[in-house]
Amino acid sequence: MRMFVSLSLVAYALGATPALAADGMYRGIPATAPSNANFVTRSTMWHCDDGACTAAHDGQRDLVMCQLLARKVGRLESFAVDGAAMDADALTKCNGHAR
């Protein structure tokens, strides 16, 4: 019984990790700290803290979300979706919309 419970806990822990990643997050690192810690772009609520701005992944195109953030906070050092960093070319396109 003890072994079954331990294996169940391990299986739950391993299974929970992908589920959390599937929820998804956008994460942008602005070159300079934004003046507002909380703001909305279109219908996405952003929260900026400790040098990063985050929002729930809401199914919009990744480049569009990056551009909306750049318009609001200025040039971004990096932008990631679900933990995967945007490549340099896409980030350059994104920053073309920076304020």
Secondary structure, 3 states (H helix, E strand, C coil): CHHHHHHHHHHHHHHHHHHHHHHCEEEEEECCCCCCCEEEECCEEEEEECCEEEEECCCCCHHHHHHHHHHHHCCEEEEEECCEECCHHHHHHHHCCCC
